[in-house]
Amino acid sequence: MSASAKTDLAKLGALDTAEAVRGGAISALEACDAAIARIEALDGAINAVVVRDFERARSAAKVIDASRTPGDPRRLLGVPMTVKESNDVEGLPSTWGFEARATVQATRDAVAVQRLKAEGAVIVGKTNVPVALGDWQTENPVYGRTLNPFDHTRSPGGSSGGAAAALATGMVPLEIGSDIGGSIRVPSHMCGLFGHKPTWGIVPLRGHDMGMETRDAPLAVVGPMARNAADITAALHIIAGPEAGSGYKLDLPPPRHAALKDFRVRILGEMPGVPADTDTREALEKIAAALTKAGAQVSRKADDYPDFPPMIETYIRMLNNVISRGTPDARPVNAHEWMRLKDAQLVTTRAWTRVFEGADILISPIFSTPAFTYQTEPDWSQRLLPVDNAQMPYGSQLSWAAIATFAGLPATAVPVAKSRDGLPIGLQLISAPFADRTTLKFAELLELAGLTV
């Protein structure tokens, strides 16, 4: 394959790559080798793809080439991709950044990985994460630090930071991340990508559980990341749905509208005590103005929203119980307190459902700033984040994640602008429970209208 063809492959999305393989323009092995070459050439400066599985990937690509037929229906036919390190791939470690797990290999693929492979995807490796997936910067004692491709002094986001860096540099066209506190949305925002946090529960989490075979963790989701909206839409449809034998099927409602002019859009620019910086506010206002010009009904109405301070407080209490499970210093709540938290979550979900009876999309920042300079303070409570001329508590950024995460709502990250320093800025598109196809369609329409970058 020529050097120009390799360059073209670096720019192709997942669906375009699959179409090229399907049509015989390239082989699955050529696509795989080109991705491996890009990783070997580019990753030394970034440290995104920390687990490499190149030989098995080449073997899988050869199997696809031997088995493919004209019009092969596999949607990701021959697409080379990576997955976040916390997603199990048989025979590879899933350390979650813990040194004690460095030699523990997964015994089977995660459900999402199984489904991707069944559609023809070729897994070439796994991407870096922070310890316990618990940060918006990506480094750990096993694999080291991943750098933001736009500025090597800054974080690529977290916890799917390695995934975002691999996508932003063109190493791969598709990734699978996970999100409980913005871990798909924040890296997508900081690296200029599309990402989708699904409605809670529609993508099985088996294989994203450190081998514990637990019930799907409250709040946590697995979802896709890519460089265009069509790819995350296709990937979501591939990985979503119950496991066999569950007794039900997933039937997501269709997108509410097919044109931007028909959408009812809410704009939310600030959470209580958590402002966005000037660049982010300007990006939000630019999108609001463009949607108004396109004929959409744009509103800043906010009197029917849930009461944010208690919502955020309850979300953080629930989050702390989920992420501390099994740790030596955990202080879990009793069963009755947990039920109270679940009751508050249900009340919040119902409140948002009522909001989305009169609106289709809520647009808000994902984070108060573009990518920030790496911080070395290990204690979150001591970290400060500069927002314009103010210093904000680092943990306050959970407020942006809470909007969708606590109520289990779908949220699609879209890249919409660059900061004065040339750093990507993304916004999140949020809608009602199970309205994933609505947020994804809206993202596609923004891209089609030239409103993404």
N, C-alpha and C positions, 0 to 999 in steps of 0.2 A: 504494500500500500504506500502511496506517495506521501511526502511530507505535508503537502497541501491537504490531502484527505485527512491526515491526522489532525491538522489544525481545525478543519471543518468539524470533525467529531468532537473536539473540545467545546464547540459552540452549540452542538445539537442538544436538544432536550431528550428526555427519555422516550417519549412517543415517536419523535422523529428518528431516533436511533433504531427503535424497533421496526419502524416502517422501512428503513434502509436495509436492515437485515432481512425482513420479510420479502422485500422486492429483489433481493439478490445484489444490491449495489455494494454491500460489504458482507462479510461473514461475521458470525458471532465471535469467532476467534480473533478476527481483525479488530473488532470493537473492543474486545477484552484486552488485547495486547496494546492497543492505543491508550486505553485508560491506565494500564500498568505503567506504560512509558511516561505518561503525564505525572503519575504519582511519584515515580522515581526521579523525575526531573524537577518537580515543584515542591515536594513535601519536605525536603530538607530544611527549607527556610520557614516552614509553617508548623510542622509536627501535628498534622491532622489525622492521617491514617496510621494509627499506632499498632494495629494488628493486621498483618498482611497475609493473605491466603492465595497467592498468585497461582501456584501450580494447580491447586484444586479448581480454581476459577478457570484456568485454561482447559482443564479436563471437562468441566461442565459446559464450556463454550463449544468444545468439539462434539459433545453429545447433542447439543442443540443443532449444530450444523448437520449432523448425521440424521437427525430426526425431523427437521423442519420440512414443511410441504408448501407448495404454492397457496397463498392465502392463509397461512398458518394463523389460527385465531388467538394464540397466546399474546396478550396485550403488551408484555414487556420483553418480547422475543429478542434474546441476545443482549439485553441492556446491562452493561456493567455498572454496579452500584456498590456503595458501602452502607453499613448500618451502624447506628450508635452502639458503642461498646457494651452497653447494658442489655442489649437484645441478644439472646442466646443464638449462637450458630454452632451446630454440633462439631465437637473437636477443637473449638477455640475457647479461650478464657473469656469470662464475663466478670471482670474484677470489680466494677463500679469504683475503680480507683483505689481499692484496698490492697495493700501489699500482701496480706494474708491469703488473698484469693488469686494471686498471680499464677499459680500452677493448677488451679481448679478448672477443668475443661467441661464445657456443657455436653450433656449426653444426647441432646436432641435440639432441633431448631425451635425457636419461638414460633408461635402461631403466625404472626405477621411474616416472618421469614419463610415459613413453609408456603404461604400463599403467594408471596412474591416469586419464589422459585418455580412454583407450579405455573405461573404466567410467563416463564422464560427468563426471569432476571438471573444474572450471574453475580454472586457476591464475591467481590475481590478483597474485602477486608472490613475492618471495624474502626470507628473513629473515636477520638478522645473525649473524656468526660472529667468533671471534677469529682472529688471524693464524695461518695454516696449521692452523686448527682445533685449536690446541695449548694450550688453557687451559680452566679451569673458570670463567672470567669472559669476558664477550663485548664486546670492543672492538677496533678496528683503525683504521689511518690513513685508510682509504677511507671508512668509514661512521660512525665514531665509536663511542660507548658505548651499549649497551642496558641499561636499568635494570630491576630486579626490581619487578614491579607491587605487591608487598606492602610494599616498603620501598625507596625510590629510592636509598638509600645503598648498597644491597647488590647483589651479582651475581645475575643470573637463572640462573646456572650456565653451563656451556659444554661442548662447543662449540656445541651446538644451543640457545644461549641466546635468540636472537631468536625461534626457533620456539616455545620455551616461553612467552615473554612474550606473543606474539601469541595463543596459545591461552588463557592464563590471564586475559587481559583480554576474551576473547570476540570478538576480531576475526575469527577463523576457527574452524571446528570440527575441523580435521584438519591435520596437518603430517607431513612426512617429514624425519627427522633422520639422523644417522649417529653411530657409536660405535666408538671404538678404545680409549678410556681412561675410559669412563663418560659419553660425550658425549650420549647419549640419556637415560641414567638420572639423572645429576646434575641437569640442568635440570628433568626431570620432578619429582624430589624437591624442588628448591628453589622450584618454582612450583606445586606441588600438582596434578600431572597423572599420567596413565597413559602409559607408554612401553614399547616392546618392543625389546630387542636380540635379533635373531634368532640362531639357530644359524649359525655362520659358513658362508658359501657358498650359503645357500639363496636369497638375494636378489642378483641380478647387480649388480656395482658399475660396469659401463660407464656413463660419464657422471658418475661421481663420482671423477674421476681427473685433474683439471686439464688435460684434453685430451690426456693422454699415451698413451691407448689401451694401457694396461698390463694385465697379468694382475690379477685381483682381489687387492688387497693383503692379505697375511696379517694376521689379527686384526681387520681393519676390516669393519664391516657398515653397511647402510642399513636403517632401520626406522621404524615409525610412532609418532606421539605424538598424544594426544587427551585429551578430558576425561571419557571413560568407556571401560570395558573392551571393550564390543561394537565400538566404532569401531576400536580398534587391532587387534582380531581380524580384522575384515573387511578392513582395509587390508593386514594382513600376508598374507592369502590372495590379495589382488590382486597384490601386488608380488613374491611369492615364486615360485620356479620357474625352471628353466634357460631360456636363450634358445633360440629355434627352431634346430633343427639340431644340438642338443647330444647327441642319441642316448639320452637318458634323461628321465624325468619325476620330479617331486617327489611323494612320497606320504607326508606326515607321518602318524605314528601318531595315533590318536584320543586324546582326553584319558584319562588313566588312571582317573579317577573322575568321578562326576557330582554328588557331594555332599561337603561339607566333612568330614563325619564319617568318610568312607572314606579320607581322605588320611593318609599317614605323613609328618610334618613334622619337619625338623631346624631348630633355632634356633642361629644363630651370631652372637654379640653383640660379638666383639672379634677383631681380627687381631693377630698378634704385634707388640707395641709400638705398636699403633694402636687406642686405645680410642675408643668413641663417647661423646658427651657425655650428660649426665643426661636431657635431653629425648628424645634418640634412644633411649637405653636404655629409658626408660619407655614409649615408643611400641612398642618391640619386645616388651616384657613384656606390655603390654596385649593385643597381638595373640595372643601365645602363650596367655594366659589365656582369651581368647575362643575360640580354636580348641579348647583343651582342653574348655571348656564345651560346644562344639558337637559333641564326640565324636571329634575328630581325635586321632590318636596323635602326641603332641608329645614330642620328645626333644632333649636337648642332647648326645647322643653325638658324639664328635669323634675317637675313636681310629683311625678308618679313613680320615680325610681325607689328602690329599697333604701332604707336609711343606711348610708354607707359606713359610718364608724362602727356600729355594732356588727354589721355584715363582715367587715374586714377583721374585726377582733375575733369573731366566731370562726371565720375561715382560718386564721392563724392558729387558733387553738386546735382545730381539727387537723390542720397540716402538721403541727408539731407532734401530735399523737401518731399520725400515719408514718412520718419519716423517722421517728425515734423507736418504732417497734423493733424489739429484739436487741436494742443497744443496752450496755451495762448500766448506764445512768438514766434510763428512761423512767419517767414519772407518769404513768398512764392514768387517765381518769377512770372512774368506776363506770359500770354499765349504765346506770341511770343518767350520769352526766353525758356519756356518749349518746344516749338516746335523745337528750336535750339538744345536743349539737346537731344530730340528724334532723330533729324537728325544725330547728332554725334553718337548716339548709333547705328543707322542703318548703318552708314559708317563703324563703328567698326565691327559689325556683318558680314558685307560683306567681310571685310578684313580677318577676321578669317576664313570665309568660303573658301576663296581662299587659305589660308594656308593649310587647311585640304583637299584640292584637291591633294596636294603633300605629305601629312602626314595623319596618322590615329589617333595617340594619342600624346598629349603633357603631359609630366610628370613634375610636379613642386612641391616644398614644399607647404604645406597648411598654415604654420606659421613658423616664423624664428627660433623658439625654441620648445622643448617639453613643457609640462605643467609648468607654472610659478607660483611662490609664490603669494598668494592672495595679491592684492593691495587695500589699503583703501582710497587712494586719489580719491575723487568723480569726479574731473575735468579731463577728458581724456587728455586735452592739457597739463596737468602738470604731467601725468604719464610717466615713462620711463621703457623700457623693456631691461634688460641686454642680449646682444647677444655676446657671448664670452666675450671679454674684453671691449666692447663698450656699451654705453647706447643709445638705439634707441627710438624715439618717439613711444609711445604705439599705436597711431592711424596709424602709418606707415604700420601696418600689414594688413590694408585694401587692400594694393596693391596685395597681394596674392589672396584675394577673388575676386578682380576686374577682373582678367583674364577671368573667366567664367561668373561672375554675370552680368557685364555690357552688354555683348553681348548676354546674355541669353543662354549660352552654357551648355551642360551637364557636370557634374564633379563628379567622383566617388572617394571617399576617401578609401584608402587601408592601413592597418597597415603593415609596412615592416621591422621595426627594434626596438631595445631598445637603449636608450642612455646609457652613462657610469653610470648614476645614476639609471638605470633600468626603465626609463620612456618610454612609447610608443612613436614611431615616425611614422606618416603616411604621405603619399604623395597623390596628387590628379591627377587623370587621366582625361584629358579634350579632347573633340572632337568637331566636327562640330554640328551646330544646328540640333536637332532631332536625333543625333547619340547616343542616350542613350544606345541602345542595344550594341553598339560597346564598350563603356567604361565599361559597366557591364560585357560583355564577356571577355574583357581584364583582369578585376579584377578576374573573375573566373579562367582564365588561369594562372594568377600569383599564385593564391591560390593552384591550382592543381599542379603547378611546385614547390611548397614548398617555394615560394618567399615572402610569408606573414607570420606574426607571431601572 
